[in-house]
Amino acid sequence: MWFKNLKVFRLAPSWSISLDSLASALEKHAYRPGNSLEMQNLGWVPPFENSGLAYALQGQIFLSLRAEKKLLPATVINQFARARAQEIEEQQGFKPGRKQMKEIKEQITDELLPKAFSVYRDTRVWIDTKNRWLVVDAAAAAKSDEVLGMLAKSIDPFPVLQLYVEQSPASSMTNWLIQDEPPAGFSVDQDTELRSTSESRAAVRYLRQSIDIDDVRKHVQAGKQCTRLALTWADRVSFVLTDGLDIKRVAPLDVLKENQDLVSRNEADQLDSDLALMTGELSRLLDDLVGALGGEKKMA
């Protein structure tokens, strides 16, 4: 249920939309199975079973973008293209040139696509209308870019802004390690990466091992900065912060799980309870994290 990787954006201050209007906008770009000649197909799907395209709960909205991609490896295309090129060479008496080979590969691709298998990937989106966060559950920028692209197609005006903070995450994480003093409410865990700012991009990683302050200082003197740091917030949520302000490997800790287990709920209420817990905790974590990085930078 919990989002595992957070790509965090801001909602435009003036943006507002009713749930019905949002659902109608998404419906225009709802997922429909692609035709046989499309390598990739994108569209909105219900984020939860038996829900609409937009699921709302106490000011929180959830969406899900489905990506359908045909499995057609280049090695397969090349194998069939070589066989076709051999036939053409026998017919015309000379090997196909570069332009003709390109045309052969395109023809082979069109012929094989209807027979190719499809793989599906759903990317979840959380819109916090109260605190004006938009969060994509994605580890890779390409996946969040897909979501932002489809939101731009679906919603006019486009409501999403980049999140900027006053202090560089890399500089801040490096200082937290050097001073052995994480920001209030946070503690440093055992995974750390320091990377050189020079062209070499040399890196040292500590996995499931704490880094000694003296080692940090040596690496910093050698021109490295902290680019990944495992942290725990309020003894409630663990995560890894990157120099690009991505939040990875998000996990609720036992204290949250125990509190949930104490309350008996029927199946119909369990989803809402889980979502309320996640959004409440993560919205506070984001506020505290932005504060620890000097606050949000206002762009002109």
RAZIWO-V41356 format. One line per field, one symbol per residue. phi: phi as a letter, one per 20 degrees, with the letter a starting at -180 (. if undefined). psi: psi as a letter, one per 30 degrees, with the letter a starting at -180 (. if undefined). A space follows every 50 residues. Layout:
BEGIN
phi = ???
psi = ???
END
This chain:
BEGIN
phi = .ffecdedcdeggefbbfffffffffffcffcgfffdefbbcafcgfcgm dffcddblndcccbdeddcfebfffffffffffffffffffenbffffff ffffffffgffegfeffddccddeccdeffdmdccdebedfffffgffff fffedcffedcfecdfdfgfffffffffelbffgndceeeebcdcfeeff lgcccddlbfdfgffgfffffendcfdbbeccdllccdadedfemeddlf bfegffffffffdeceffefgfffffffffffffgfgfffffdnnfeeef
psi = ekkekjjklkkkefkkkleeeeeeeeefhlkkkllfgkekkklklkflkg lafkkkjhgkkklkkkkkkkjikeeeeeeeeeeeeeeeeeefglkkaeee eeeeeeeeeeefeffklkkkkkkkkkjjfeghkkkkikfkeeeeeeeeee eeeekjlkgklkkklekkeeeeeeeeeefhillkflkkafkkkkkkflff gklkkjkhkkkkeeeeeeeefggllkfkkklkkggekllkklfggkjlhk kkleeeeeeeffkklleefeeeeeeeeeeeeeeeeeeeeeefgglkkkk.
END
